[in-house]
Amino acid sequence: MAGSETAPAFDPDGDRAHLVYIPAAVFFVICPVLMGLRIWARLGTGGKLGADDWTAIVALVSGTVPRNHALSILKPQSTVRGSSC
């Protein structure tokens, strides 16, 4: 063994909101960009939007709107440990 390093202690009451917000923010940016590139490539080559493209657009919209609503109602915990507010 290289040393006596120990893993950091796990705090079950700790704030783990970043585990939700960071991936949500990343996919909120990446998914519409990729969808825009898909549409641009399809229309740029003289093609038409097919059923698969429309399905992907509906999936993007129907996934983005509820996700943003869910993230807007998630608020960081503002209470101090031990308080009963």
C-alpha positions in Angstrom: 0.0 0.0 0.0 1.2 3.5 -0.9 -0.1 5.2 2.2 -2.7 5.4 4.9 -5.1 7.6 3.1 -8.7 7.2 4.2 -11.9 8.0 2.4 -13.7 11.2 3.4 -16.6 10.6 5.8 -20.0 10.4 4.3 -22.5 12.9 5.8 -26.0 11.7 5.2 -27.4 15.1 6.1 -25.0 17.0 3.8 -26.2 19.0 0.8 -26.0 16.9 -2.4 -28.0 19.3 -4.6 -25.1 19.6 -7.0 -25.7 15.9 -7.9 -29.0 17.1 -9.5 -28.1 20.6 -10.7 -24.9 19.9 -12.5 -26.0 17.1 -14.8 -29.3 18.9 -15.4 -27.5 22.1 -16.5 -25.1 20.1 -18.7 -27.9 18.3 -20.5 -30.0 21.4 -20.7 -27.3 22.9 -22.9 -26.1 19.8 -24.8 -29.5 18.4 -25.8 -30.9 21.5 -27.6 -27.6 22.1 -29.3 -27.5 18.6 -30.6 -31.1 18.8 -31.8 -30.3 22.1 -33.6 -27.4 20.4 -35.3 -29.5 17.5 -36.3 -32.2 19.8 -37.9 -29.6 22.0 -39.5 -27.8 18.9 -41.0 -31.1 17.5 -42.2 -32.4 20.7 -43.8 -29.0 21.8 -45.0 -28.6 18.7 -47.2 -32.0 19.4 -48.8 -33.8 16.8 -46.8 -37.1 17.1 -45.0 -37.8 16.5 -41.4 -39.2 13.0 -41.0 -41.2 11.3 -38.3 -38.0 10.4 -36.3 -37.0 14.1 -36.3 -40.5 15.2 -35.1 -40.4 12.5 -32.4 -37.0 13.7 -31.2 -38.3 17.3 -31.1 -41.4 16.3 -29.1 -39.1 14.2 -26.7 -36.8 17.2 -26.2 -39.6 19.6 -25.4 -41.6 17.2 -23.3 -38.4 16.3 -21.3 -37.1 19.8 -20.9 -40.2 21.5 -19.7 -41.0 19.1 -16.8 -37.4 18.9 -15.8 -37.1 22.7 -15.6 -40.2 22.8 -13.5 -39.0 20.1 -11.2 -35.6 21.9 -10.7 -37.4 25.2 -10.1 -39.3 23.7 -7.1 -36.2 22.1 -5.7 -34.7 24.6 -3.3 -31.5 24.2 -1.3 -32.1 23.3 2.3 -31.9 26.5 4.2 -32.6 25.2 7.7 -29.9 24.7 10.2 -29.3 21.2 11.5 -31.3 20.6 14.5 -33.9 23.3 13.9 -37.5 22.4 13.3 -38.6 25.2 11.0 
